Each structure stands twice: as C-alpha cells, then as structure tokens.
Amino acid sequence: MAGEAQDNVWPLPAFYFKVEVEDLGEMSFKEVSGLDLEAQVIEYRHGNSPAFSTIKMPGLKKSSNVSLKKGVFKSDNKFFDWFNEIKLNTIKRRAVTISLLDEEGNPTMVWKLANAWPTKITGVSLKSDGNDPAVEQLDLAHEGVTIENG
C-alpha cells in the first residue's frame, strides 16, 4: 500500500566508489573495470575410463588486468610517475583498494588488489570539435583479488 515502509532490499548503485593506492592515497576515477576472477578448466581422461569423455576439474585461478579511467587535471602526473618507475624488471608494486560505498560513504563491498603495477597508460583522445573531458586510462596487473564485505 502507498505510504508503507518497503522491506525490499535494493542493489547498490555503481556510481559511488573510491579507489586508494598505497603510497599515493585516495584518487578520483571516472570508471573502474576488469574486476574479473576465473578458474581455468583442466580436462582429463585416464586411459582405462569406461566413459568416452573427459572430466573437468578446476585449475589455477586467474584474474584480468584492472582498468582505471580518470579525467586529466593540470599538474597531475601520478600515473606517469608510477609507470616511469619501471626499470629492467623492477617496479614498486602497490596495494590497491576499490570500495563500493553506501549512502553515508561507508564501504560495503571492497576489492583489494595485491602487488599491483601499471602495465599500460592510454592517453587522451583529442578532438577539435568535441566537448568531452580529457580522460586517460591506467591498466594494472596484479597478483590476485580479495573481496570483502564492509
């Protein structure tokens, strides 16, 4: 009935989030994507199996690179400074925390990337007749995602 309190649980909106990078602090991003987890499939069949098909077992877990997009601001070179730390197979790896926030700004879902480092920076696309903001993208490789509820 109208005017009664609803007992429905609504999913959280995806637009209220924050990203924290170890040693760089909290950073503002337009978009975060690539929080994927996957278990590789191992197919196996032993020679004297009466079934003429393979069985499938879970193998190694893997995760994709995470892409972070943000607007370009004057004198903001944190992406490039981190990327330029790559020197002959060495890079400062950092913990990255991505938090989905509730109405009060408290984390409700948290994704933590272990030992993340930049693999690619995609610069802005410039267009003389456009009015879109300048946006750059940073792709991070990492060694696993842990998911926590806030």
Residue pairs with C-beta under 8 A, 6 or more apart in sequence:
12 100
12 102
12 108
12 109
14 100
16 100
16 101
16 102
16 105
17 29
17 32
17 98
17 99
17 100
17 101
18 26
18 98
18 99
18 101
19 26
19 27
19 28
19 29
19 32
19 68
19 96
19 97
19 98
19 99
20 26
20 27
20 96
20 97
20 99
21 27
21 94
21 95
21 96
21 116
22 94
22 95
22 96
23 92
23 94
24 78
24 82
24 94
27 70
27 78
28 70
28 71
29 68
29 69
29 70
30 69
30 70
30 71
30 135
31 67
31 68
31 69
32 66
32 67
32 68
32 69
32 98
33 66
33 67
34 64
34 65
34 66
34 67
34 139
35 66
35 98
35 111
35 145
36 63
36 64
37 61
37 62
37 63
37 145
38 61
38 62
38 63
38 64
39 58
39 59
39 60
39 61
39 62
40 58
40 59
40 60
40 61
40 62
41 56
41 57
41 58
41 59
42 56
42 57
42 58
42 59
43 54
43 55
43 56
43 57
44 54
44 55
44 56
44 57
45 51
45 53
45 54
45 55
61 144
63 142
63 144
63 145
65 119
65 139
65 140
65 141
65 142
66 96
66 98
66 113
66 116
66 139
66 140
66 142
67 137
67 138
67 139
67 140
68 137
68 138
68 139
68 140
69 135
69 136
69 137
69 138
70 135
70 136
70 138
71 133
71 134
71 135
72 124
72 133
72 134
72 135
72 136
79 118
79 121
79 136
79 138
80 121
82 92
82 94
82 117
82 118
83 118
83 121
83 138
85 91
85 92
86 117
86 118
91 117
91 118
92 117
93 115
93 116
93 117
94 115
94 116
94 117
95 112
95 113
95 114
95 115
95 116
96 112
96 113
96 116
96 140
96 142
97 110
97 111
97 112
97 113
98 110
98 111
98 112
98 113
99 107
99 108
99 109
99 110
99 111
99 150
100 107
100 108
100 109
100 110
101 107
101 108
102 108
102 150
106 150
107 150
108 149
108 150
109 147
109 148
109 149
109 150
110 147
110 148
110 149
110 150
111 145
111 146
111 147
112 145
112 146
112 147
112 148
113 140
113 142
113 144
113 145
114 142
114 143
114 144
114 145
114 146
115 142
115 143
116 140
116 141
116 142
117 140
117 141
117 142
118 138
118 139
118 140
118 141
119 139
119 140
119 141
120 137
120 138
120 139
121 136
121 137
121 138
121 139
122 136
122 137
122 138
122 139
123 136
124 134
124 135
124 136
126 134
